[in-house]
Amino acid sequence: MNPVFAVAAAGALGAPARYLADAYVQERAPGAFPLGTFAINVTGSLLLGVITGLALYHGLGTLPKASVGTGFCGAYTTFSTFSYETVRLVEDGSLFEAGLNVGASLVVGLAAAAIGLAAVAAI
């Protein structure tokens, strides 16, 4: 299979998954903090850690790694929405929430990726 088509197909699944997951979380967690985007970026980081671990330690091929890692995770996670929502929080005067969004997204996202990688390495 052509890698470009595999990445595109996986991306076509990641984008609606992001939309649905964000809507699900935001309906249940109203407020200023963009918990939907946060949850998506953290779960996407965890998944990317798992995919990387599978590739590094268990021989996952380049096509599945590219399609899931780049295609699905690339469409599922969203740096642009994270950036926009952080700027919106600042503009609205929600400075604590903006700082929390930046700090928690960085720390928890990196931790999720590390946990995914370590969990697969331990198998």
C-alpha positions, -999 to 999 in steps of 0.1 A, spaced: 0 0 0 12 35 -8 23 52 25 6 85 16 -28 68 12 -23 49 45 -15 81 63 -44 99 47 -68 71 56 -57 70 92 -59 108 93 -95 106 80 -103 85 111 -83 107 135 -101 140 126 -136 128 133 -124 110 164 -110 143 177 -142 161 170 -164 135 187 -141 131 217 -139 169 222 -177 172 220 -181 144 245 -157 158 270 -168 194 267 -205 186 272 -196 170 305 -170 195 317 -183 230 311 -162 259 321 -133 280 308 -107 253 308 -105 235 274 -106 200 289 -116 184 256 -85 195 238 -64 187 268 -78 151 270 -73 146 233 -37 158 233 -29 137 263 -45 105 249 -28 112 216 5 115 233 0 82 251 -9 65 219 21 79 201 43 67 229 28 32 225 33 33 187 69 44 192 75 16 217 60 -10 194 83 3 166 114 4 187 110 -28 208 86 -50 189 93 -46 152 62 -26 142 68 -18 106 72 16 91 38 16 73 17 10 105 40 34 124 35 62 98 -2 56 93 -11 55 130 16 78 143 15 105 117 -19 99 101 -42 91 131 -23 109 159 -15 139 136 -52 144 128 -64 135 163 -41 158 183 -41 195 178 -15 220 186 -33 248 167 -65 244 188 -44 243 220 -27 275 210 -60 292 200 -77 282 232 -48 294 253 -48 328 236 -86 330 240 -82 323 277 -57 351 280 -79 375 261 -109 366 283 -88 374 314 -86 337 325 -49 339 331 -48 311 356 -66 287 333 -43 298 304 -12 290 325 -27 258 337 -35 248 301 1 254 290 18 238 320 -5 208 323 -5 201 286 33 201 285 39 181 316 10 156 313 15 152 276 52 144 280 44 120 309 17 102 288 41 97 259 68 84 283 43 61 300 31 47 267 67 41 256 78 26 289 47 3 291 54 -12 257 92 -15 265 83 -35 296 63 -61 276 
